[in-house]
Amino acid sequence: MYLGISSCLAHKTPEEWAQKHKNLGLKTVVFPVDCKAGEEKIDAYKNAAEKAGLTIAEVGIWRNTLAKDLDERERMIDYAVEQLKMADRIGARCCVNVVGTPYGSRWDGGYRENFSEEAWIMAVKMIQEIIDRAEPKHTKFSIESMPWMIPSNPDEYVRLMKEVKRPAFGAHLDVVNMITSPDRYFFNDRFLEECFTKLKGKICSCHLKDINLKEEYTFQLQECACGKGTLNLELFARLATEEDEQMPMIIEHLTTDEEYLASVEYVKNRLNKSVL
């Protein structure tokens, strides 16, 4: 596995950005600028990463490509296409988004209709359009697994990939996002095995974090920093490495750079004897 963080860390130049990640012992990065930054700036960050020996794990989209307003949906799809083109040009492992939703006020929110057949058809067509227009040669377009929209489990991901029918569509595995039941929480080792077995050969990047059961009723789970929960991090790292020795595992959703630095140190110390 190649450890990385979603923070771009405070920096003034692409070289400083890359060096800070390298100094932490990281091997991969999330690209810190988007397609609107201009070729000169994009190339500067790409070259800095290469010079520092860092792979580019992910280019994010994070737009509602299924927006209810059709004009907005078109703009968001256009942006996704340009992000995927940029990701392919800089050699990123994947360009990632969530499916999105037209069914409520929150673009990544949970709604019953997110699991309707209509949502499936729209998602498949949207993914196909983005890939077909961008025509990536090296980078996978991927949809991050989510708790309340497809794909919310490995079986849904397998179905989605079968229906999309595009070699450039890869799986983005966020295991914590799919731990939504007592069975998956208490037996997360079995769930990890299930995910990597069913998605074998398709996974292009992973998010690394932890999950903890709150004491309040009813069943409430809380995402947390690595080591603050019960996820079998050793098994997760081993399975990811068996899938691909250069598999990006990106620590995310912390608040400050200091928290990221502490998490990196914790993960490195905990996993040092196994896969790092």
Phi, psi and chi 1 to 4 in degrees:
 res  aa     phi    psi   chi1   chi2   chi3   chi4
   1 MET       -  150.8   59.5  168.2  -84.0      -
   2 TYR  -112.9  114.8  -82.6   13.6      -      -
   3 LEU   -79.2  140.6 -172.0   62.9      -      -
   4 GLY  -150.2  175.4      -      -      -      -
   5 ILE  -133.2  153.7   56.6  176.1      -      -
   6 SER   -81.1  -17.3   61.4      -      -      -
   7 SER   -73.4  140.4  171.7      -      -      -
   8 CYS   -86.9   -1.0   62.0      -      -      -
   9 LEU    58.2  146.6  -58.6  175.3      -      -
  10 ALA   -63.2  126.0      -      -      -      -
  11 HIS  -156.9  161.7   66.4  -82.3      -      -
  12 LYS  -112.1  -22.3  -64.3 -179.7  179.0  179.5
  13 THR  -136.8  157.7   66.6      -      -      -
  14 PRO   -56.9  -36.8  -26.8   35.7      -      -
  15 GLU   -65.3  -41.6  -67.9   73.8   21.3      -
  16 GLU   -65.6  -40.8 -178.0 -173.0    8.5      -
  17 TRP   -56.4  -50.7  162.9   76.9      -      -
  18 ALA   -66.3  -41.6      -      -      -      -
  19 GLN   -65.3  -37.3 -166.9   61.3   45.8      -
  20 LYS   -61.8  -41.8  -81.3 -168.6  169.4 -175.5
  21 HIS   -67.3  -42.8  -75.6   75.4      -      -
  22 LYS   -62.9  -41.2 -177.3  177.9 -178.8  179.0
  23 ASN   -63.1  -25.0  -70.7  -14.4      -      -
  24 LEU   -80.4   -4.1  -71.9  173.8      -      -
  25 GLY    82.4   15.6      -      -      -      -
  26 LEU   -81.3  154.8  -55.8  176.8      -      -
  27 LYS  -118.6   -6.5  -64.9 -178.1  178.8  180.0
  28 THR  -146.4  159.1 -167.1      -      -      -
  29 VAL  -137.0  158.0  -68.8      -      -      -
  30 VAL   -94.4  128.4  173.9      -      -      -
  31 PHE   -65.3  129.7 -153.9   60.5      -      -
  32 PRO   -89.8   -6.5   32.8  -34.6      -      -
  33 VAL  -126.5  160.5  -62.6      -      -      -
  34 ASP  -108.6 -175.3   72.5   -1.4      -      -
  35 CYS   -65.5  -15.6   57.2      -      -      -
  36 LYS   -86.9   -2.0  -61.4  179.1 -179.1  179.4
  37 ALA   -73.8  -18.8      -      -      -      -
  38 GLY    96.5  146.8      -      -      -      -
  39 GLU   -60.6  -38.1  -72.5 -168.2   10.8      -
  40 GLU   -62.1  -46.5 -177.5  176.9   -9.3      -
  41 LYS   -69.6  -41.5 -171.2  172.1 -174.8  178.3
  42 ILE   -58.8  -47.3  -69.4  168.5      -      -
  43 ASP   -65.2  -34.0  -73.5  -17.6      -      -
  44 ALA   -63.2  -42.9      -      -      -      -
  45 TYR   -69.8  -41.1  -83.4   95.8      -      -
  46 LYS   -59.0  -47.9  171.2 -176.5  178.4  -69.1
  47 ASN   -67.3  -36.1  -66.0  -24.0      -      -
  48 ALA   -64.8  -40.8      -      -      -      -
  49 ALA   -63.5  -45.4      -      -      -      -
  50 GLU   -62.1  -44.1  -71.4 -180.0   -8.1      -
  51 LYS   -62.3  -33.5 -173.8  175.6 -179.5 -179.7
  52 ALA   -86.0   -0.4      -      -      -      -
  53 GLY    74.6   28.2      -      -      -      -
  54 LEU  -103.3  133.5  -58.5  165.8      -      -
  55 THR   -82.0  157.1   67.6      -      -      -
  56 ILE  -100.0  110.1  -60.6  172.3      -      -
  57 ALA   -76.0  -50.3      -      -      -      -
  58 GLU  -143.0  145.3  -58.4  175.1    7.8      -
  59 VAL  -115.6  124.9  166.5      -      -      -
  60 GLY   -90.3  150.3      -      -      -      -
  61 ILE  -108.4  -60.1  -64.0  172.3      -      -
  62 TRP    52.0   52.8  -44.7  130.6      -      -
  63 ARG  -134.6  154.8  -59.5  -72.2 -168.0  -81.8
  64 ASN   -84.9   89.0 -168.6    1.8      -      -
  65 THR   -78.4    5.0   49.5      -      -      -
  66 LEU  -122.1   29.2  -71.0 -177.7      -      -
  67 ALA   -54.2  143.9      -      -      -      -
  68 LYS   -62.5  -43.3 -176.3  175.6 -178.2  179.5
  69 ASP   -70.8  120.7 -179.5   85.4      -      -
  70 LEU   -67.3  -32.0  -64.5 -176.5      -      -
  71 ASP   -66.3  -42.9  -71.1  -22.8      -      -
  72 GLU   -64.9  -41.8  179.9 -176.4   -2.1      -
  73 ARG   -58.7  -43.0 -176.0 -175.2  -58.6 -176.5
  74 GLU   -62.6  -42.4 -177.3  178.0   -4.6      -
  75 ARG   -63.8  -40.3  -68.4 -165.3  -56.9  -87.8
  76 MET   -69.5  -37.6  -62.9  -56.9   98.0      -
  77 ILE   -66.6  -41.4  -70.9  177.1      -      -
  78 ASP   -57.3  -43.3  -72.0  -14.7      -      -
  79 TYR   -64.0  -43.0  177.8   77.4      -      -
  80 ALA   -60.8  -40.2      -      -      -      -
  81 VAL   -61.4  -44.8  169.4      -      -      -
  82 GLU   -68.3  -36.3  -66.8  -54.0  -48.8      -
  83 GLN   -63.8  -41.8  -76.0  -69.2   87.9      -
  84 LEU   -66.6  -39.2 -179.2   51.3      -      -
  85 LYS   -61.0  -44.6  -73.1 -179.0  177.9  178.7
  86 MET   -63.8  -44.3 -179.0 -166.3   73.1      -
  87 ALA   -58.2  -41.0      -      -      -      -
  88 ASP   -67.0  -39.0 -164.8   52.6      -      -
  89 ARG   -67.7  -33.2 -172.9  169.0   71.9   81.3
  90 ILE   -93.4   -1.4   64.8  174.9      -      -
  91 GLY    78.8   29.6      -      -      -      -
  92 ALA   -69.4  150.3      -      -      -      -
  93 ARG   -64.8  -43.3  -69.1  -94.1  -53.8 -150.7
  94 CYS  -151.6  160.4   71.6      -      -      -
  95 CYS  -119.6  118.7 -175.5      -      -      -
  96 VAL  -121.3  144.5   58.0      -      -      -
  97 ASN  -145.6  174.5 -160.3   17.0      -      -
  98 VAL  -102.2  164.0  -59.3      -      -      -
  99 VAL   -60.0  -41.1  161.6      -      -      -
 100 GLY    87.3  177.5      -      -      -      -
 101 THR  -156.2  144.3 -178.9      -      -      -
 102 PRO   -99.9    9.7   34.5  -32.9      -      -
 103 TYR  -102.3    0.3  -59.8  116.4      -      -
 104 GLY  -161.7 -178.0      -      -      -      -
 105 SER   -75.8  -24.5   57.6      -      -      -
 106 ARG   -96.1  126.1  179.1  173.1  166.1  175.8
 107 TRP   -66.6  -26.2   79.2  -82.3      -      -
 108 ASP  -117.9   27.3   58.9   -8.6      -      -
 109 GLY   -83.8  167.2      -      -      -      -
 110 GLY   -95.5  123.4      -      -      -      -
 111 TYR  -141.4  147.6  -51.9  100.2      -      -
 112 ARG   -54.7  -40.3  175.3  173.4  176.0  165.0
 113 GLU   -66.6  -15.2  -65.5   85.3   -6.1      -
 114 ASN   -59.0  -21.6  -73.3   -8.6      -      -
 115 PHE  -107.1   15.0  -62.5   94.0      -      -
 116 SER   -77.9  163.2   64.6      -      -      -
 117 GLU   -64.7  -32.9 -167.1   61.9   25.2      -
 118 GLU   -60.6  -42.9  177.3 -174.1   54.5      -
 119 ALA   -63.3  -40.8      -      -      -      -
 120 TRP   -59.7  -47.6  -87.4   97.0      -      -
 121 ILE   -63.1  -44.3  -66.8  170.4      -      -
 122 MET   -63.4  -42.2  -73.8 -168.6  -63.4      -
 123 ALA   -63.5  -45.7      -      -      -      -
 124 VAL   -61.2  -46.8  168.7      -      -      -
 125 LYS   -64.6  -38.9  -70.3 -177.8  177.3  178.4
 126 MET   -64.2  -46.5  173.9  -94.1  -66.9      -
 127 ILE   -62.7  -44.1  -65.4  167.0      -      -
 128 GLN   -60.8  -42.8  -70.9  173.7  -28.4      -
 129 GLU   -63.2  -44.8  178.5 -177.6   -9.9      -
 130 ILE   -62.2  -46.2  -68.9  170.1      -      -
 131 ILE   -66.1  -44.4  -68.0  172.8      -      -
 132 ASP   -66.1  -35.3  -69.2  -12.8      -      -
 133 ARG   -76.9  -36.7  -72.8  175.0   55.2 -171.3
 134 ALA   -80.7  -31.6      -      -      -      -
 135 GLU    51.1   56.2  -62.5 -177.5  -45.6      -
 136 PRO   -67.8  142.2   27.4  -35.9      -      -
 137 LYS  -103.2  -24.7  -58.7  -62.4 -171.8  -65.0
 138 HIS  -124.2  -34.6  -48.0  -72.4      -      -
 139 THR   -93.6  142.1  -61.3      -      -      -
 140 LYS   -90.5  137.1  -59.7  -70.3 -173.4 -178.3
 141 PHE   -83.9  135.2  177.9   69.4      -      -
 142 SER  -140.1  153.6   58.0      -      -      -
 143 ILE  -113.7  123.3  -65.6  -66.3      -      -
 144 GLU   -69.9  133.7 -178.6  178.2  -13.5      -
 145 SER   -63.7  142.6   45.3      -      -      -
 146 MET  -136.5  157.9  -70.7  -73.6  -76.1      -
 147 PRO   -72.2  -32.8  -12.0   26.5      -      -
 148 TRP  -130.5   22.8   44.9   68.9      -      -
 149 MET  -155.0  159.7   59.6  179.2   54.7      -
 150 ILE   -68.3  141.8   58.5  173.3      -      -
 151 PRO   -90.2  126.1   31.0  -30.7      -      -
 152 SER  -101.8    0.7   63.6      -      -      -
 153 ASN  -157.9  165.1   59.5   59.3      -      -
 154 PRO   -62.5  -32.4   15.6  -27.7      -      -
 155 ASP   -64.8  -41.1  -72.7  -31.5      -      -
 156 GLU   -64.6  -35.9  -72.6  178.7   -4.2      -
 157 TYR   -66.0  -42.9 -139.2  136.3      -      -
 158 VAL   -59.9  -45.0  169.8      -      -      -
 159 ARG   -61.6  -44.6  176.8 -171.3  168.4 -172.0
 160 LEU   -60.4  -43.2 -171.7   61.7      -      -
 161 MET   -66.5  -37.4  -60.3 -172.4   83.5      -
 162 LYS   -65.7  -38.0  -74.3 -178.3  177.2  178.2
 163 GLU   -78.4  -32.0  -66.8 -174.5   10.6      -
 164 VAL   -68.6  -41.3  168.0      -      -      -
 165 LYS    57.4   48.4  -62.4  178.5 -179.0  177.2
 166 ARG  -132.4  123.9  -63.5  -66.4 -172.2  -84.6
 167 PRO   -58.8  -25.6  -22.0   32.9      -      -
 168 ALA   -83.6    7.2      -      -      -      -
 169 PHE   -99.0  116.5 -174.4   40.4      -      -
 170 GLY  -115.9  164.6      -      -      -      -
 171 ALA   -91.8  131.0      -      -      -      -
 172 HIS  -106.9  115.7 -172.9  -74.4      -      -
 173 LEU  -100.9  109.5 -175.0   59.2      -      -
 174 ASP  -113.6   93.2 -169.6  -43.0      -      -
 175 VAL   -61.8  -43.0  171.5      -      -      -
 176 VAL   -59.3  -37.5  166.3      -      -      -
 177 ASN   -62.0  -23.2  -78.7    1.6      -      -
 178 MET   -99.6   -2.5  -65.1 -168.8  -70.4      -
 179 ILE   -84.0   96.9  -65.1  178.2      -      -
 180 THR  -130.2   14.7   53.9      -      -      -
 181 SER  -147.1  160.7   69.0      -      -      -
 182 PRO   -57.5  -38.6  -27.1   35.6      -      -
 183 ASP   -62.8  -48.0 -178.7   70.2      -      -
 184 ARG   -69.0  -30.7  -66.5 -179.4 -169.1  172.0
 185 TYR   -74.7  -55.3  176.7   77.7      -      -
 186 PHE   -72.0  -25.9  -69.8  113.8      -      -
 187 PHE  -118.8   48.2  -57.2   94.9      -      -
 188 ASN   -65.2  -21.6   64.2   73.6      -      -
 189 ASP   -63.5  -43.4   51.8  -14.6      -      -
 190 ARG   -65.1  -38.3  -64.4 -166.2  -44.4 -153.6
 191 PHE   -68.0  -38.7 -174.6   61.5      -      -
 192 LEU   -59.6  -45.6  -78.4  162.2      -      -
 193 GLU   -60.1  -42.4  -64.3  -86.5    8.1      -
 194 GLU   -61.4  -45.9  178.0 -173.0   -5.1      -
 195 CYS   -60.0  -49.5  -71.0      -      -      -
 196 PHE   -73.0  -26.2  -81.0   92.3      -      -
 197 THR   -72.7  -48.1  -63.0      -      -      -
 198 LYS   -73.1  -28.0  -68.5 -179.3  175.0  177.7
 199 LEU  -105.6   16.7  -64.1  170.2      -      -
 200 LYS   -53.8  130.6 -175.3  176.0  177.3   59.4
 201 GLY    82.9   -1.9      -      -      -      -
 202 LYS  -115.3  -13.5  -55.6  -67.4 -173.9 -178.1
 203 ILE   -81.8  128.7  -56.8  168.0      -      -
 204 CYS  -112.1  -17.0   53.0      -      -      -
 205 SER  -165.7  154.7 -169.8      -      -      -
 206 CYS  -132.2  151.1  -58.5      -      -      -
 207 HIS  -101.3  140.2  -79.8  167.1      -      -
 208 LEU  -117.4  115.8 -176.3   60.4      -      -
 209 LYS  -158.7 -166.2   50.0 -163.4  179.0 -173.5
 210 ASP  -136.9  174.3 -145.9  -29.0      -      -
 211 ILE  -147.0  143.1 -169.3  163.7      -      -
 212 ASN  -137.6  143.4 -170.0   49.5      -      -
 213 LEU   -84.7  124.0  176.8   64.9      -      -
 214 LYS   -77.5  155.5  -61.0  173.7   69.9  173.9
 215 GLU   -79.3  -19.2  -67.2 -176.2   -2.6      -
 216 GLU   -68.2  151.2  -68.7   85.0   -8.6      -
 217 TYR   -83.0  148.0  -69.4  106.4      -      -
 218 THR   -85.3 -144.4   53.0      -      -      -
 219 PHE   -70.2  110.1 -176.0   73.6      -      -
 220 GLN  -128.5  126.7  -61.3  178.6   46.7      -
 221 LEU  -110.7  147.6  -64.6  172.3      -      -
 222 GLN  -131.3  124.4 -176.0  174.3   36.0      -
 223 GLU   -65.0  143.7  176.2 -172.6  -47.0      -
 224 CYS  -151.7  174.5   55.2      -      -      -
 225 ALA   -69.4  154.8      -      -      -      -
 226 CYS   -55.5  130.4  -66.5      -      -      -
 227 GLY    94.9  -12.8      -      -      -      -
 228 LYS   -94.0    0.2  -56.6  -64.8 -175.7 -179.4
 229 GLY  -131.6 -153.1      -      -      -      -
 230 THR  -121.1    7.7   60.7      -      -      -
 231 LEU   -64.9  138.4 -170.7   67.7      -      -
 232 ASN   -76.4   85.8 -169.7  -28.6      -      -
 233 LEU   -65.5  -35.8  -60.7  180.0      -      -
 234 GLU   -63.0  -44.4  -72.1   80.7    4.6      -
 235 LEU   -66.1  -42.7  178.5   59.4      -      -
 236 PHE   -56.6  -48.9 -168.7    8.0      -      -
 237 ALA   -64.6  -40.3      -      -      -      -
 238 ARG   -66.0  -44.3  177.9  173.9   65.2   78.5
 239 LEU   -64.6  -38.9  -68.0  171.2      -      -
 240 ALA   -64.4  -40.4      -      -      -      -
 241 THR   -69.1  -37.1  -57.6      -      -      -
 242 GLU   -65.6  -34.3  -70.5  174.8   -4.7      -
 243 GLU   -67.1  -42.8  172.5   77.2    3.9      -
 244 ASP  -164.2  121.9 -174.5  -19.5      -      -
 245 GLU   -61.6  -20.5  -69.6 -175.0   -4.7      -
 246 GLN  -106.5   22.0  -62.8 -176.2   17.1      -
 247 MET   -60.9  121.5  178.6   68.1   71.3      -
 248 PRO   -68.6  134.2  -17.6   31.4      -      -
 249 MET  -126.9  108.1  -62.4 -165.2   75.5      -
 250 ILE  -103.1  116.7  -54.3  -61.3      -      -
 251 ILE   -72.2  130.5  -62.5  170.9      -      -
 252 GLU  -141.0  172.8   65.7  159.8    1.0      -
 253 HIS    64.5   27.6  -70.9  173.4      -      -
 254 LEU   -94.7  166.3  -59.0  178.1      -      -
 255 THR   -93.8  -44.8  -55.7      -      -      -
 256 THR  -118.7  161.9   66.0      -      -      -
 257 ASP   -61.3  -35.1  -76.7   -6.3      -      -
 258 GLU   -62.2  -39.6  -71.0   71.6   23.1      -
 259 GLU   -65.6  -37.9  -71.8  175.3  -15.5      -
 260 TYR   -65.1  -43.0  -83.5  103.0      -      -
 261 LEU   -61.4  -41.4  -61.1 -177.9      -      -
 262 ALA   -66.2  -39.6      -      -      -      -
 263 SER   -67.3  -41.1 -172.9      -      -      -
 264 VAL   -58.8  -46.0  166.7      -      -      -
 265 GLU   -62.2  -42.1 -168.8   64.9   20.8      -
 266 TYR   -62.9  -48.1  172.5   82.2      -      -
 267 VAL   -63.1  -43.9  170.2      -      -      -
 268 LYS   -60.9  -43.2  -73.4  169.1   61.2  179.4
 269 ASN   -66.9  -40.4  -72.0  -24.6      -      -
 270 ARG   -71.6  -37.4  179.9  165.4  168.7  177.7
 271 LEU  -102.3    2.9  -59.9 -177.3      -      -
 272 ASN   -56.9  -36.1 -174.7   48.9      -      -
 273 LYS   -82.9   -8.7  -65.2 -179.2 -179.5 -180.0
 274 SER  -104.7  -62.5   53.4      -      -      -
 275 VAL  -129.6  -13.7  -66.0      -      -      -
 276 LEU   -87.0      -  -72.3  174.9      -      -
